[in-house]
Amino acid sequence: MRILVTDGMDKTALAQLRELGHEVVEQFYEPDELGAALREFDAVVVRSKTKVRAIHIDAAKGGKLKLIIRGGVGVDNIDVAYAQSQGITVKNTPRASSQSVAELALGHMFSCARFLSVAGHTMREGKWEKKAYGKGFELQGKTLGIVGFGRIGQHLGVMAKAIGMEVIAFDIYHIPDIEEQLGIPYVEMDELLRRADFVSVHAPAVDGGALINAETIAKMKDGVVIINTSRGSNVDEDALLSALESGKVRAAGLDVYAQEPSANAALYSHPMVSCTPHIGAATQEAQQRIGAEIVEMIRQF
């Protein structure tokens, strides 16, 4: 097959695809050029930067495209139903980066509790603000509410329990026996919001607006910490910033944003925001697993 890789891929996996006899082209296309380019390829591998929408699929009609692979968990950057209606198979790699994203979420939790981001920044400015950042708190004994209890949420829950946190979860789908296996109960959303000291979002993008908005924040504890490593659209940034300013939300850990690169300087520059530039899956191990999974998908296809 002729395969387009738009957003980068593990070098070992690229070599394996070529060893299997495939022609692999590594090139990013701007949105207005992508559709026409897809006509010339049997398969395209994307990550989060490239969006494959209906307009691109229409522009590729009459060409060779028959497989779209998202190297990552979600597929909301692909118009999946429309692609499938046109006879194009869509796949992703939901298992490969789960541990990496969960570890980053936990890292943001520690950062918010102990001022790691802002304290480190002030030291690089030559300051020694020990008193200002000497009022942190421990994660042990606190309650973590996980919104979206798929693979990433489960990994995070297991790690959080290991450091002594109480963990509760909300999901519209209940996995049979998972509560007993992990010792993490499902609760209704309102109960999670009421009880949680930390709220960590691990849901796909949903229709109907942000999961975390002014209404849901109002139901949370005063001084709650909000973590989002899922999709930027899951958190209303204006509502979050307002709650940070008022103190309703003590801190936030963010890896994803409504617009990427983020243009919301007031949010990502806030002293109580621990921020990273959408790097949840950006570990060597995750990229190797993603690459290996993609190679196997193409081999089977």
C-alpha positions as CSV (number, residue, x, y, z in Angstrom):
1,M,0.0,0.0,0.0
2,R,0.9,3.7,-0.3
3,I,0.7,5.1,3.2
4,L,0.6,8.8,4.2
5,V,1.9,9.7,7.7
6,T,1.0,13.3,8.5
7,D,1.9,13.9,12.2
8,G,4.9,11.8,12.7
9,M,5.4,8.2,13.8
10,D,7.9,6.0,15.7
11,K,10.9,5.4,13.4
12,T,11.1,1.6,14.1
13,A,7.4,1.3,13.0
14,L,8.1,3.3,9.8
15,A,11.0,1.0,9.0
16,Q,8.9,-2.1,9.6
17,L,6.2,-0.8,7.2
18,R,8.8,-0.3,4.5
19,E,10.2,-3.7,5.2
20,L,6.8,-5.1,4.6
21,G,6.9,-3.6,1.1
22,H,4.7,-0.5,1.7
23,E,5.6,3.0,0.4
24,V,5.5,5.4,3.3
25,V,5.4,9.2,2.8
26,E,5.9,11.4,5.8
27,Q,4.3,14.8,5.1
28,F,1.9,17.2,6.8
29,Y,-0.8,18.8,4.6
30,E,-2.7,22.0,5.4
31,P,-6.5,21.4,5.6
32,D,-7.1,22.9,2.1
33,E,-4.6,20.6,0.6
34,L,-5.3,17.4,2.5
35,G,-8.4,16.1,0.6
36,A,-6.7,16.1,-2.9
37,A,-3.5,14.5,-1.4
38,L,-5.5,11.6,0.1
39,R,-6.6,10.5,-3.4
40,E,-3.0,9.2,-3.9
41,F,-2.9,7.0,-0.8
42,D,-4.4,3.7,0.3
43,A,-4.1,4.6,4.0
44,V,-3.4,7.7,6.1
45,V,-2.0,7.7,9.7
46,V,-2.8,10.8,11.8
47,R,-2.4,11.9,15.3
48,S,-4.2,15.0,16.8
49,K,-2.9,17.7,14.5
50,T,-4.5,16.5,11.3
51,K,-8.3,16.6,11.1
52,V,-9.9,14.4,8.5
53,R,-13.4,15.8,7.9
54,A,-16.2,15.0,5.5
55,I,-14.9,17.7,3.1
56,H,-11.5,15.9,2.9
57,I,-13.2,12.5,2.3
58,D,-15.3,14.0,-0.4
59,A,-12.3,15.5,-2.1
60,A,-10.6,12.1,-2.0
61,K,-13.4,10.3,-3.7
62,G,-12.4,8.4,-6.8
63,G,-8.9,7.9,-5.3
64,K,-7.3,5.0,-3.4
65,L,-8.1,5.8,0.2
66,K,-9.6,2.9,2.2
67,L,-8.0,3.1,5.7
68,I,-7.7,5.9,8.2
69,I,-5.7,5.2,11.4
70,R,-5.6,7.6,14.4
71,G,-2.4,7.0,16.4
72,G,-4.0,7.7,19.8
73,V,-7.1,7.2,21.9
74,G,-9.9,9.4,20.6
75,V,-11.1,9.7,17.0
76,D,-13.0,13.1,17.3
77,N,-10.6,14.6,14.8
78,I,-12.0,12.2,12.2
79,D,-15.6,12.2,10.8
80,V,-15.8,8.5,11.5
81,A,-19.4,7.8,10.5
82,Y,-19.1,9.6,7.2
83,A,-15.8,7.9,6.4
84,Q,-17.4,4.5,7.1
85,S,-20.4,5.4,5.0
86,Q,-18.0,5.9,2.1
87,G,-16.4,2.5,2.6
88,I,-13.4,3.7,4.4
89,T,-12.3,1.8,7.5
90,V,-11.3,3.9,10.6
91,K,-9.1,2.5,13.4
92,N,-7.3,3.9,16.4
93,T,-4.9,2.7,19.1
94,P,-6.8,3.0,22.4
95,R,-4.5,0.9,24.5
96,A,-1.1,2.2,23.6
97,S,-0.9,5.5,25.3
98,S,-3.3,5.0,28.3
99,Q,-0.5,4.6,30.9
100,S,1.3,7.7,29.6
101,V,-1.7,9.9,29.8
102,A,-2.7,8.6,33.2
103,E,0.8,9.3,34.6
104,L,0.7,12.9,33.2
105,A,-2.7,13.4,34.9
106,L,-1.2,12.2,38.2
107,G,1.8,14.5,37.6
108,H,-0.5,17.5,37.3
109,M,-2.2,16.5,40.5
110,F,1.1,16.6,42.4
111,S,2.0,19.8,40.7
112,C,-1.3,21.5,41.7
113,A,-1.0,20.2,45.3
114,R,2.7,21.3,45.7
115,F,3.0,24.4,43.4
116,L,5.6,22.5,41.3
117,S,4.9,24.5,38.1
118,V,4.8,28.0,39.5
119,A,7.5,27.5,42.2
120,G,9.9,26.2,39.6
121,H,9.1,29.1,37.3
122,T,9.8,31.7,40.0
123,M,13.2,30.0,40.9
124,R,14.2,30.5,37.3
125,E,13.5,34.2,37.8
126,G,16.0,34.2,40.7
127,K,13.4,34.2,43.4
128,W,13.2,32.1,46.6
129,E,9.5,32.1,47.6
130,K,9.5,29.4,50.2
131,K,6.8,31.0,52.3
132,A,4.5,31.6,49.4
133,Y,4.6,27.9,48.3
134,G,4.9,26.3,51.7
135,K,1.2,25.7,52.0
136,G,0.7,22.6,49.9
137,F,-1.2,19.5,50.7
138,E,-0.9,15.8,50.4
139,L,-2.8,13.6,47.9
140,Q,-3.1,10.8,50.5
141,G,-6.5,10.8,52.1
142,K,-8.1,13.0,49.4
143,T,-10.9,11.9,47.1
144,L,-10.3,11.7,43.4
145,G,-13.4,11.8,41.1
146,I,-12.7,10.4,37.6
147,V,-15.1,11.5,34.9
148,G,-14.8,8.9,32.1
149,F,-13.7,5.5,33.3
150,G,-12.1,3.9,30.3
151,R,-8.6,2.7,30.1
152,I,-6.9,6.0,31.0
153,G,-9.3,6.6,33.9
154,Q,-8.7,3.1,35.2
155,H,-4.9,3.4,35.1
156,L,-5.2,6.7,37.0
157,G,-7.5,5.2,39.5
158,V,-5.2,2.3,40.3
159,M,-2.2,4.7,40.8
160,A,-4.2,7.1,42.9
161,K,-5.4,4.2,45.2
162,A,-1.8,3.1,45.6
163,I,-0.8,6.5,47.1
164,G,-3.8,6.4,49.5
165,M,-6.5,8.3,47.7
166,E,-10.2,7.4,47.7
167,V,-11.3,7.0,44.1
168,I,-14.8,7.2,42.7
169,A,-15.8,7.2,39.0
170,F,-18.6,8.4,36.7
171,D,-19.3,7.0,33.3
172,I,-22.4,6.6,31.2
173,Y,-21.3,3.1,30.4
174,H,-20.7,0.7,33.3
175,I,-18.1,-2.0,32.7
176,P,-19.2,-5.3,34.2
177,D,-17.2,-6.4,37.3
178,I,-14.7,-3.5,37.1
179,E,-15.8,-2.0,40.5
180,E,-14.9,-5.3,42.2
181,Q,-11.7,-5.8,40.2
182,L,-10.3,-2.3,41.0
183,G,-12.1,-1.4,44.2
184,I,-13.4,1.8,42.6
185,P,-17.2,2.4,42.7
186,Y,-19.3,4.1,40.1
187,V,-21.3,7.1,41.4
188,E,-23.7,9.6,39.8
189,M,-22.1,12.8,38.5
190,D,-23.6,15.0,41.1
191,E,-22.3,12.8,43.9
192,L,-18.8,12.8,42.3
193,L,-18.8,16.6,42.0
194,R,-20.0,17.0,45.7
195,R,-17.4,14.6,47.1
196,A,-14.2,15.0,45.1
197,D,-11.2,17.0,46.1
198,F,-9.8,16.4,42.6
199,V,-11.9,16.0,39.4
200,S,-10.0,14.5,36.5
201,V,-11.6,14.3,33.1
202,H,-11.0,11.4,30.8
203,A,-14.0,11.4,28.5
204,P,-14.1,11.8,24.8
205,A,-15.5,15.1,23.4
206,V,-19.2,15.1,23.9
207,D,-22.1,16.8,22.1
208,G,-24.0,19.4,24.1
209,G,-21.2,21.5,25.5
210,A,-18.5,21.2,28.1
211,L,-18.7,18.6,30.9
212,I,-17.0,21.0,33.3
213,N,-18.8,24.3,33.1
214,A,-20.1,27.0,35.5
215,E,-23.0,24.8,36.6
216,T,-21.0,21.7,37.4
217,I,-18.2,23.8,39.1
218,A,-20.8,25.3,41.4
219,K,-21.6,21.8,42.6
220,M,-18.0,21.1,43.5
221,K,-16.3,21.6,46.8
222,D,-14.7,24.9,47.5
223,G,-10.9,24.6,46.7
224,V,-11.4,21.7,44.3
225,V,-8.6,20.8,41.8
226,I,-9.6,20.2,38.2
227,I,-7.4,18.1,35.8
228,N,-8.1,17.8,32.1
229,T,-5.9,15.6,29.8
230,S,-8.8,14.5,27.6
231,R,-10.2,17.1,25.2
232,G,-10.1,20.9,25.5
233,S,-13.8,21.1,24.7
234,N,-14.7,19.2,27.8
235,V,-13.8,22.2,30.0
236,D,-15.4,25.7,29.7
237,E,-12.2,27.8,29.9
238,D,-14.0,31.0,30.8
239,A,-15.9,29.3,33.6
240,L,-12.7,27.7,34.9
241,L,-10.7,30.9,34.8
242,S,-13.5,32.7,36.7
243,A,-13.5,29.9,39.3
244,L,-9.8,30.1,39.7
245,E,-10.0,33.9,40.2
246,S,-12.7,33.5,42.9
247,G,-10.9,30.6,44.6
248,K,-13.8,28.2,44.1
249,V,-11.2,26.1,42.1
250,R,-7.9,26.0,43.9
251,A,-5.8,24.9,40.9
252,A,-6.1,23.2,37.5
253,G,-3.8,20.9,35.6
254,L,-4.3,21.2,31.8
255,D,-2.8,19.4,28.9
256,V,-5.5,20.2,26.4
257,Y,-7.2,23.4,25.4
258,A,-10.2,24.7,23.4
259,Q,-7.8,26.0,20.8
260,E,-4.4,24.5,20.1
261,P,-1.9,26.1,20.3
262,S,-3.8,27.8,23.1
263,A,-4.5,31.5,22.7
264,N,-5.9,31.8,26.2
265,A,-2.9,33.4,27.9
266,A,-4.9,34.4,30.9
267,L,-5.6,30.8,31.7
268,Y,-2.3,29.1,30.9
269,S,-0.4,31.9,32.6
270,H,-2.5,31.8,35.8
271,P,-0.2,31.0,38.7
272,M,-2.5,28.2,39.9
273,V,-2.5,26.4,36.5
274,S,-0.1,23.6,35.8
275,C,0.0,23.4,32.1
276,T,1.6,21.3,29.3
277,P,1.2,21.5,25.5
278,H,-0.9,18.4,24.8
279,I,1.9,15.9,25.5
280,G,-0.2,13.2,27.2
281,A,0.9,10.4,24.8
282,A,4.3,11.9,24.2
283,T,6.5,9.3,25.9
284,Q,9.0,7.0,24.2
285,E,7.2,3.9,25.4
286,A,3.7,5.1,24.2
287,Q,5.0,6.0,20.8
288,Q,6.7,2.7,20.4
289,R,3.5,0.9,21.4
290,I,1.4,3.1,19.1
291,G,3.8,2.4,16.2
292,A,3.7,-1.4,16.8
293,E,-0.1,-1.4,17.0
294,I,-0.3,0.6,13.7
295,V,2.0,-1.8,11.9
296,E,-0.1,-4.8,13.1
297,M,-3.3,-3.1,12.0
298,I,-1.9,-2.4,8.5
299,R,-0.5,-6.0,8.3
300,Q,-3.9,-7.4,9.1
301,F,-5.8,-5.0,6.9
